[in-house]
Amino acid sequence: MNKEYEASLKSIETENVIDKLFYRRIGFVLARQLMETGVTPNMITVVSIFVGVAAGVLFYPDNLGYNLCGILCLVIANILDCADGQLARLAGIKSEIGRILDGVAGDIWFLAIYLGLAFRLHDMYAGYDLCLFIGIALLSGFSHLFQANITDYYKTLHLFFISKDKGAEFQTAEEVIAKHKAFKPGLNKVFFLLYRWYTLAQVNATPSLQQMLHSLKTRYGDNIPETVRLSFRRQSLRLMTNYVDLLTFNGRTIILFIVVLTGYVQVYFLYEIVVLNIVLAIAMRKHEKMCAAFVVKQENEKNSY
């Protein structure tokens, strides 16, 4: 079971403790049960959207019972989010559109959650215009979107340095643009346009990382030596453990659940907009510095031969 469980994950290295011990374990059991049913990963993703949005609705009332149900809904939504990817890997039915839909699903959950919290704040501070709280919710949403964007990029990059197979989802902007152009007009092309913008935002935010990738491509082509891969992964893993994991689902929902249950809703928005953006800025600065140092090291080694 352990080998099959690990096969259902992108990589054990990129999973944090709560995911490995709870969400992914339950997702794996669910994925195995659904393998012979005809249920597809995309079907699971769509169900997770409705469950995640329900969480946002249930976080609106200042009522312990509703709030506990909201927490349960969000936990279930994340289990479903794990199960769709695990089913795709176990059944060998992965798709780029499915991956994009999976990412959009989480964004929709949290948009509903932020709006639910905004309406709750308005009830608490009725003297203020609702637009103020909607604005705070949207700012939180944009912060979350950018944080998730960079977090996903760093994790996918780490997978790329594990192996070609594990890092198959890591694509350059040029590759994504070419694939988007190859799509026939339709809904899939629209979905992939979102992914194109998503990728370009990642590339533009990480100049040193792009320089490192260019340097490695120029020197090694598609055959990066294992010693180089291991060296990068050691440094990358430290950053993910110390900083990037705070920007993941578990890093924000632990605080979210405490805030919802205690009623200090405003604290969550401060956490999302201020604390997590500071964590992101530190993580990006350290990651860019790491990539720049990696380029210098590679150039020095190249010149020493």
Residue, then its C-alpha position, 0 to 999 in steps of 0.5 A: m500500500n505504501k508504494e501505491y500511496e506514494a505513486s498517487l502523490k506528485s512527490i513525498e518531498t513536496e507534501n507537508v506533514i498534515d497532508k501526508l498524515f491526513y488529507r492525502r491518506i483519506g484522498f488515497v482511500l477515496a481515489r482507490q474506491l473510485m477507480e472502477t466506478g467511471v468517476t473522473p478526476n474532473m467530476i470530483t473537482v466540480v463537486s469540491i467546488f460546490v462543497g468549498v463554496a458551501a464552506g464560505v456560506l457557512f462562515y458568514p453567520d456568527n453561529l458556532g454550529y454553522n461555522l463547524c459545518g463550514i470547517l467540515c465542508l472545507v476539510i471535505a473539499n480539500i480531501l476531494d481536491c487531493a483525491d482528484g489528483q491522486l485518482a488521475r495519477l493512479a488511473g493514468i488519466k492526467s490532463e493539463i485542463g484537469r490540472i488548471l480546473d483543479g487550481v481554479a477550484g481552490d480559488i473559487w472556494f476561497l473567493a466564497i470564503y472571503l466574501g462570507l467573512a466580508f459580509r460577517l464583518h459588515d454585520m459586526y461593523a454596520g456603520y461602515d459601507l459594505c463596499l469597504f469590506i468587499g474591497i478587503a475581501l478582494l484584496s485578500g483574494f488577489s493576495h491569495l492568488f499571487q501567493a498560490n501562484i508562486t507557491d505552485y511554481y516553486k513546488t513544480l520546479h522542485l519536482f522538475f529537479i527530482s526527475k523528468d517524469k515528476g517534473a513533467e508539469f513544469q513548462t516554460a512560458e514559450e511551451v505554454i504559449a505554443k500549446h495555447k496557440a495549438f488549441k482549437p477555439g472553445l472552452n479548453k482554449v479559454f481555460f488554457l489562456l488563464y494558465r498562460w497568464y498564470t505562467l507569465a506571472q510566475v516567469n515575470a516574478t522570478p528573474s533569477l530563477q529564469q536565469m538559472l534555468h537558462s544557464l542549466k539548459t545551455r550547459y546541460g540541455d535536457n540532461i541535468p546531472e543528478t549531483v546538480r539536481l540533488s544540490f538544488r533540491r536540498q536548498s529548495l526543500r529548506l525554503m519550502t519547509n521554513y516559508v512556502d508551507l505557510l502559504t499552502f492550504n494548511g498554513r492559512t486554514i489553521i488560522l482561518f478555523i481559529v478566527v472563524l470559531t473565535g469571531y475575530v474575523q478581521v484578524y484573518f484578513l490581516y493575516e492574509i494581506v499582511v503576514l502571508n504577503i511578508v512571508l511570500a516576499i521573504a520566500m521570494r527574496k531567498h529563492e531568487k538569491m538561492c537561484a542567483a548563487f546557483v548560477v554563479k556556482q555553475e559558472n565557476e565550475k564551468n570555467s574551472y574545467 
